[in-house]
Amino acid sequence: MQPTVGRMVHYFSYDTPGGEYKSEPRAAVITQVYNATCVDLCVLNPTGLFFNQNVVQGQDGGKWDWPARV
């Protein structure tokens, strides 16, 4: 798939070093596309919005990926 502005993706939150919080997928909207694997996002957290720039694709904390098809 090719990322485009307005598409919904998952942003993976960071986990905490002590393990109190695990990495979780969060809903996000692509706001800028640099290439097929690097985008800017508006992340929809339970407590509010957060904007992240130059996010690369992957499933580790701080990265984005396509949601699984169901």
Phi and psi restraints in degrees (range 20) as a CNS / XPLOR table:
assign (resid 1 and name C) (resid 2 and name N)
       (resid 2 and name CA) (resid 2 and name C) 1.0 -105.5 20.0 2
assign (resid 2 and name N) (resid 2 and name CA)
       (resid 2 and name C) (resid 3 and name N) 1.0 125.4 20.0 2
assign (resid 2 and name C) (resid 3 and name N)
       (resid 3 and name CA) (resid 3 and name C) 1.0 -68.9 20.0 2
assign (resid 3 and name N) (resid 3 and name CA)
       (resid 3 and name C) (resid 4 and name N) 1.0 139.5 20.0 2
assign (resid 3 and name C) (resid 4 and name N)
       (resid 4 and name CA) (resid 4 and name C) 1.0 -139.1 20.0 2
assign (resid 4 and name N) (resid 4 and name CA)
       (resid 4 and name C) (resid 5 and name N) 1.0 156.2 20.0 2
assign (resid 4 and name C) (resid 5 and name N)
       (resid 5 and name CA) (resid 5 and name C) 1.0 -59.3 20.0 2
assign (resid 5 and name N) (resid 5 and name CA)
       (resid 5 and name C) (resid 6 and name N) 1.0 133.3 20.0 2
assign (resid 5 and name C) (resid 6 and name N)
       (resid 6 and name CA) (resid 6 and name C) 1.0 97.1 20.0 2
assign (resid 6 and name N) (resid 6 and name CA)
       (resid 6 and name C) (resid 7 and name N) 1.0 -12.1 20.0 2
assign (resid 6 and name C) (resid 7 and name N)
       (resid 7 and name CA) (resid 7 and name C) 1.0 -74.9 20.0 2
assign (resid 7 and name N) (resid 7 and name CA)
       (resid 7 and name C) (resid 8 and name N) 1.0 145.0 20.0 2
assign (resid 7 and name C) (resid 8 and name N)
       (resid 8 and name CA) (resid 8 and name C) 1.0 -87.2 20.0 2
assign (resid 8 and name N) (resid 8 and name CA)
       (resid 8 and name C) (resid 9 and name N) 1.0 135.2 20.0 2
assign (resid 8 and name C) (resid 9 and name N)
       (resid 9 and name CA) (resid 9 and name C) 1.0 -138.8 20.0 2
assign (resid 9 and name N) (resid 9 and name CA)
       (resid 9 and name C) (resid 10 and name N) 1.0 177.6 20.0 2
assign (resid 9 and name C) (resid 10 and name N)
       (resid 10 and name CA) (resid 10 and name C) 1.0 -104.0 20.0 2
assign (resid 10 and name N) (resid 10 and name CA)
       (resid 10 and name C) (resid 11 and name N) 1.0 134.7 20.0 2
assign (resid 10 and name C) (resid 11 and name N)
       (resid 11 and name CA) (resid 11 and name C) 1.0 -107.9 20.0 2
assign (resid 11 and name N) (resid 11 and name CA)
       (resid 11 and name C) (resid 12 and name N) 1.0 132.0 20.0 2
assign (resid 11 and name C) (resid 12 and name N)
       (resid 12 and name CA) (resid 12 and name C) 1.0 -97.1 20.0 2
assign (resid 12 and name N) (resid 12 and name CA)
       (resid 12 and name C) (resid 13 and name N) 1.0 117.5 20.0 2
assign (resid 12 and name C) (resid 13 and name N)
       (resid 13 and name CA) (resid 13 and name C) 1.0 -67.8 20.0 2
assign (resid 13 and name N) (resid 13 and name CA)
       (resid 13 and name C) (resid 14 and name N) 1.0 160.2 20.0 2
assign (resid 13 and name C) (resid 14 and name N)
       (resid 14 and name CA) (resid 14 and name C) 1.0 -78.1 20.0 2
assign (resid 14 and name N) (resid 14 and name CA)
       (resid 14 and name C) (resid 15 and name N) 1.0 146.3 20.0 2
assign (resid 14 and name C) (resid 15 and name N)
       (resid 15 and name CA) (resid 15 and name C) 1.0 -89.4 20.0 2
assign (resid 15 and name N) (resid 15 and name CA)
       (resid 15 and name C) (resid 16 and name N) 1.0 165.1 20.0 2
assign (resid 15 and name C) (resid 16 and name N)
       (resid 16 and name CA) (resid 16 and name C) 1.0 -91.3 20.0 2
assign (resid 16 and name N) (resid 16 and name CA)
       (resid 16 and name C) (resid 17 and name N) 1.0 147.6 20.0 2
assign (resid 16 and name C) (resid 17 and name N)
       (resid 17 and name CA) (resid 17 and name C) 1.0 -56.3 20.0 2
assign (resid 17 and name N) (resid 17 and name CA)
       (resid 17 and name C) (resid 18 and name N) 1.0 -35.2 20.0 2
assign (resid 17 and name C) (resid 18 and name N)
       (resid 18 and name CA) (resid 18 and name C) 1.0 -82.2 20.0 2
assign (resid 18 and name N) (resid 18 and name CA)
       (resid 18 and name C) (resid 19 and name N) 1.0 -4.8 20.0 2
assign (resid 18 and name C) (resid 19 and name N)
       (resid 19 and name CA) (resid 19 and name C) 1.0 83.5 20.0 2
assign (resid 19 and name N) (resid 19 and name CA)
       (resid 19 and name C) (resid 20 and name N) 1.0 9.5 20.0 2
assign (resid 19 and name C) (resid 20 and name N)
       (resid 20 and name CA) (resid 20 and name C) 1.0 -63.6 20.0 2
assign (resid 20 and name N) (resid 20 and name CA)
       (resid 20 and name C) (resid 21 and name N) 1.0 -38.1 20.0 2
assign (resid 20 and name C) (resid 21 and name N)
       (resid 21 and name CA) (resid 21 and name C) 1.0 -125.0 20.0 2
assign (resid 21 and name N) (resid 21 and name CA)
       (resid 21 and name C) (resid 22 and name N) 1.0 134.6 20.0 2
assign (resid 21 and name C) (resid 22 and name N)
       (resid 22 and name CA) (resid 22 and name C) 1.0 -94.4 20.0 2
assign (resid 22 and name N) (resid 22 and name CA)
       (resid 22 and name C) (resid 23 and name N) 1.0 157.8 20.0 2
assign (resid 22 and name C) (resid 23 and name N)
       (resid 23 and name CA) (resid 23 and name C) 1.0 -64.0 20.0 2
assign (resid 23 and name N) (resid 23 and name CA)
       (resid 23 and name C) (resid 24 and name N) 1.0 134.0 20.0 2
assign (resid 23 and name C) (resid 24 and name N)
       (resid 24 and name CA) (resid 24 and name C) 1.0 -133.0 20.0 2
assign (resid 24 and name N) (resid 24 and name CA)
       (resid 24 and name C) (resid 25 and name N) 1.0 146.3 20.0 2
assign (resid 24 and name C) (resid 25 and name N)
       (resid 25 and name CA) (resid 25 and name C) 1.0 -74.1 20.0 2
assign (resid 25 and name N) (resid 25 and name CA)
       (resid 25 and name C) (resid 26 and name N) 1.0 137.1 20.0 2
assign (resid 25 and name C) (resid 26 and name N)
       (resid 26 and name CA) (resid 26 and name C) 1.0 -122.3 20.0 2
assign (resid 26 and name N) (resid 26 and name CA)
       (resid 26 and name C) (resid 27 and name N) 1.0 146.2 20.0 2
assign (resid 26 and name C) (resid 27 and name N)
       (resid 27 and name CA) (resid 27 and name C) 1.0 -66.0 20.0 2
assign (resid 27 and name N) (resid 27 and name CA)
       (resid 27 and name C) (resid 28 and name N) 1.0 142.0 20.0 2
assign (resid 27 and name C) (resid 28 and name N)
       (resid 28 and name CA) (resid 28 and name C) 1.0 -149.2 20.0 2
assign (resid 28 and name N) (resid 28 and name CA)
       (resid 28 and name C) (resid 29 and name N) 1.0 153.1 20.0 2
assign (resid 28 and name C) (resid 29 and name N)
       (resid 29 and name CA) (resid 29 and name C) 1.0 -115.0 20.0 2
assign (resid 29 and name N) (resid 29 and name CA)
       (resid 29 and name C) (resid 30 and name N) 1.0 132.7 20.0 2
assign (resid 29 and name C) (resid 30 and name N)
       (resid 30 and name CA) (resid 30 and name C) 1.0 -72.5 20.0 2
assign (resid 30 and name N) (resid 30 and name CA)
       (resid 30 and name C) (resid 31 and name N) 1.0 126.5 20.0 2
assign (resid 30 and name C) (resid 31 and name N)
       (resid 31 and name CA) (resid 31 and name C) 1.0 -110.9 20.0 2
assign (resid 31 and name N) (resid 31 and name CA)
       (resid 31 and name C) (resid 32 and name N) 1.0 -16.7 20.0 2
assign (resid 31 and name C) (resid 32 and name N)
       (resid 32 and name CA) (resid 32 and name C) 1.0 -156.6 20.0 2
assign (resid 32 and name N) (resid 32 and name CA)
       (resid 32 and name C) (resid 33 and name N) 1.0 140.1 20.0 2
assign (resid 32 and name C) (resid 33 and name N)
       (resid 33 and name CA) (resid 33 and name C) 1.0 -117.5 20.0 2
assign (resid 33 and name N) (resid 33 and name CA)
       (resid 33 and name C) (resid 34 and name N) 1.0 127.4 20.0 2
assign (resid 33 and name C) (resid 34 and name N)
       (resid 34 and name CA) (resid 34 and name C) 1.0 -99.5 20.0 2
assign (resid 34 and name N) (resid 34 and name CA)
       (resid 34 and name C) (resid 35 and name N) 1.0 -41.6 20.0 2
assign (resid 34 and name C) (resid 35 and name N)
       (resid 35 and name CA) (resid 35 and name C) 1.0 -161.5 20.0 2
assign (resid 35 and name N) (resid 35 and name CA)
       (resid 35 and name C) (resid 36 and name N) 1.0 -169.2 20.0 2
assign (resid 35 and name C) (resid 36 and name N)
       (resid 36 and name CA) (resid 36 and name C) 1.0 -66.2 20.0 2
assign (resid 36 and name N) (resid 36 and name CA)
       (resid 36 and name C) (resid 37 and name N) 1.0 -16.3 20.0 2
assign (resid 36 and name C) (resid 37 and name N)
       (resid 37 and name CA) (resid 37 and name C) 1.0 -128.1 20.0 2
assign (resid 37 and name N) (resid 37 and name CA)
       (resid 37 and name C) (resid 38 and name N) 1.0 2.3 20.0 2
assign (resid 37 and name C) (resid 38 and name N)
       (resid 38 and name CA) (resid 38 and name C) 1.0 -130.9 20.0 2
assign (resid 38 and name N) (resid 38 and name CA)
       (resid 38 and name C) (resid 39 and name N) 1.0 123.1 20.0 2
assign (resid 38 and name C) (resid 39 and name N)
       (resid 39 and name CA) (resid 39 and name C) 1.0 -141.8 20.0 2
assign (resid 39 and name N) (resid 39 and name CA)
       (resid 39 and name C) (resid 40 and name N) 1.0 166.7 20.0 2
assign (resid 39 and name C) (resid 40 and name N)
       (resid 40 and name CA) (resid 40 and name C) 1.0 -100.6 20.0 2
assign (resid 40 and name N) (resid 40 and name CA)
       (resid 40 and name C) (resid 41 and name N) 1.0 146.8 20.0 2
assign (resid 40 and name C) (resid 41 and name N)
       (resid 41 and name CA) (resid 41 and name C) 1.0 -131.5 20.0 2
assign (resid 41 and name N) (resid 41 and name CA)
       (resid 41 and name C) (resid 42 and name N) 1.0 151.8 20.0 2
assign (resid 41 and name C) (resid 42 and name N)
       (resid 42 and name CA) (resid 42 and name C) 1.0 -108.5 20.0 2
assign (resid 42 and name N) (resid 42 and name CA)
       (resid 42 and name C) (resid 43 and name N) 1.0 109.6 20.0 2
assign (resid 42 and name C) (resid 43 and name N)
       (resid 43 and name CA) (resid 43 and name C) 1.0 -92.8 20.0 2
assign (resid 43 and name N) (resid 43 and name CA)
       (resid 43 and name C) (resid 44 and name N) 1.0 132.2 20.0 2
assign (resid 43 and name C) (resid 44 and name N)
       (resid 44 and name CA) (resid 44 and name C) 1.0 -98.6 20.0 2
assign (resid 44 and name N) (resid 44 and name CA)
       (resid 44 and name C) (resid 45 and name N) 1.0 95.5 20.0 2
assign (resid 44 and name C) (resid 45 and name N)
       (resid 45 and name CA) (resid 45 and name C) 1.0 -89.6 20.0 2
assign (resid 45 and name N) (resid 45 and name CA)
       (resid 45 and name C) (resid 46 and name N) 1.0 159.4 20.0 2
assign (resid 45 and name C) (resid 46 and name N)
       (resid 46 and name CA) (resid 46 and name C) 1.0 -59.1 20.0 2
assign (resid 46 and name N) (resid 46 and name CA)
       (resid 46 and name C) (resid 47 and name N) 1.0 -26.5 20.0 2
assign (resid 46 and name C) (resid 47 and name N)
       (resid 47 and name CA) (resid 47 and name C) 1.0 -103.4 20.0 2
assign (resid 47 and name N) (resid 47 and name CA)
       (resid 47 and name C) (resid 48 and name N) 1.0 2.1 20.0 2
assign (resid 47 and name C) (resid 48 and name N)
       (resid 48 and name CA) (resid 48 and name C) 1.0 150.0 20.0 2
assign (resid 48 and name N) (resid 48 and name CA)
       (resid 48 and name C) (resid 49 and name N) 1.0 -175.1 20.0 2
assign (resid 48 and name C) (resid 49 and name N)
       (resid 49 and name CA) (resid 49 and name C) 1.0 -93.2 20.0 2
assign (resid 49 and name N) (resid 49 and name CA)
       (resid 49 and name C) (resid 50 and name N) 1.0 151.2 20.0 2
assign (resid 49 and name C) (resid 50 and name N)
       (resid 50 and name CA) (resid 50 and name C) 1.0 -145.4 20.0 2
assign (resid 50 and name N) (resid 50 and name CA)
       (resid 50 and name C) (resid 51 and name N) 1.0 137.7 20.0 2
assign (resid 50 and name C) (resid 51 and name N)
       (resid 51 and name CA) (resid 51 and name C) 1.0 -105.6 20.0 2
assign (resid 51 and name N) (resid 51 and name CA)
       (resid 51 and name C) (resid 52 and name N) 1.0 131.4 20.0 2
assign (resid 51 and name C) (resid 52 and name N)
       (resid 52 and name CA) (resid 52 and name C) 1.0 -129.8 20.0 2
assign (resid 52 and name N) (resid 52 and name CA)
       (resid 52 and name C) (resid 53 and name N) 1.0 135.0 20.0 2
assign (resid 52 and name C) (resid 53 and name N)
       (resid 53 and name CA) (resid 53 and name C) 1.0 -108.2 20.0 2
assign (resid 53 and name N) (resid 53 and name CA)
       (resid 53 and name C) (resid 54 and name N) 1.0 152.3 20.0 2
assign (resid 53 and name C) (resid 54 and name N)
       (resid 54 and name CA) (resid 54 and name C) 1.0 54.1 20.0 2
assign (resid 54 and name N) (resid 54 and name CA)
       (resid 54 and name C) (resid 55 and name N) 1.0 51.0 20.0 2
assign (resid 54 and name C) (resid 55 and name N)
       (resid 55 and name CA) (resid 55 and name C) 1.0 -90.3 20.0 2
assign (resid 55 and name N) (resid 55 and name CA)
       (resid 55 and name C) (resid 56 and name N) 1.0 127.0 20.0 2
assign (resid 55 and name C) (resid 56 and name N)
       (resid 56 and name CA) (resid 56 and name C) 1.0 -93.7 20.0 2
assign (resid 56 and name N) (resid 56 and name CA)
       (resid 56 and name C) (resid 57 and name N) 1.0 157.9 20.0 2
assign (resid 56 and name C) (resid 57 and name N)
       (resid 57 and name CA) (resid 57 and name C) 1.0 -77.4 20.0 2
assign (resid 57 and name N) (resid 57 and name CA)
       (resid 57 and name C) (resid 58 and name N) 1.0 140.6 20.0 2
assign (resid 57 and name C) (resid 58 and name N)
       (resid 58 and name CA) (resid 58 and name C) 1.0 162.0 20.0 2
assign (resid 58 and name N) (resid 58 and name CA)
       (resid 58 and name C) (resid 59 and name N) 1.0 -179.1 20.0 2
assign (resid 58 and name C) (resid 59 and name N)
       (resid 59 and name CA) (resid 59 and name C) 1.0 -118.0 20.0 2
assign (resid 59 and name N) (resid 59 and name CA)
       (resid 59 and name C) (resid 60 and name N) 1.0 15.9 20.0 2
assign (resid 59 and name C) (resid 60 and name N)
       (resid 60 and name CA) (resid 60 and name C) 1.0 -88.2 20.0 2
assign (resid 60 and name N) (resid 60 and name CA)
       (resid 60 and name C) (resid 61 and name N) 1.0 167.6 20.0 2
assign (resid 60 and name C) (resid 61 and name N)
       (resid 61 and name CA) (resid 61 and name C) 1.0 -55.8 20.0 2
assign (resid 61 and name N) (resid 61 and name CA)
       (resid 61 and name C) (resid 62 and name N) 1.0 136.5 20.0 2
assign (resid 61 and name C) (resid 62 and name N)
       (resid 62 and name CA) (resid 62 and name C) 1.0 84.7 20.0 2
assign (resid 62 and name N) (resid 62 and name CA)
       (resid 62 and name C) (resid 63 and name N) 1.0 8.1 20.0 2
assign (resid 62 and name C) (resid 63 and name N)
       (resid 63 and name CA) (resid 63 and name C) 1.0 -120.8 20.0 2
assign (resid 63 and name N) (resid 63 and name CA)
       (resid 63 and name C) (resid 64 and name N) 1.0 169.3 20.0 2
assign (resid 63 and name C) (resid 64 and name N)
       (resid 64 and name CA) (resid 64 and name C) 1.0 -121.3 20.0 2
assign (resid 64 and name N) (resid 64 and name CA)
       (resid 64 and name C) (resid 65 and name N) 1.0 160.0 20.0 2
assign (resid 64 and name C) (resid 65 and name N)
       (resid 65 and name CA) (resid 65 and name C) 1.0 -159.1 20.0 2
assign (resid 65 and name N) (resid 65 and name CA)
       (resid 65 and name C) (resid 66 and name N) 1.0 166.8 20.0 2
assign (resid 65 and name C) (resid 66 and name N)
       (resid 66 and name CA) (resid 66 and name C) 1.0 -73.0 20.0 2
assign (resid 66 and name N) (resid 66 and name CA)
       (resid 66 and name C) (resid 67 and name N) 1.0 141.8 20.0 2
assign (resid 66 and name C) (resid 67 and name N)
       (resid 67 and name CA) (resid 67 and name C) 1.0 -65.4 20.0 2
assign (resid 67 and name N) (resid 67 and name CA)
       (resid 67 and name C) (resid 68 and name N) 1.0 152.3 20.0 2
assign (resid 67 and name C) (resid 68 and name N)
       (resid 68 and name CA) (resid 68 and name C) 1.0 -65.8 20.0 2
assign (resid 68 and name N) (resid 68 and name CA)
       (resid 68 and name C) (resid 69 and name N) 1.0 141.4 20.0 2
assign (resid 68 and name C) (resid 69 and name N)
       (resid 69 and name CA) (resid 69 and name C) 1.0 -80.1 20.0 2
assign (resid 69 and name N) (resid 69 and name CA)
       (resid 69 and name C) (resid 70 and name N) 1.0 135.8 20.0 2
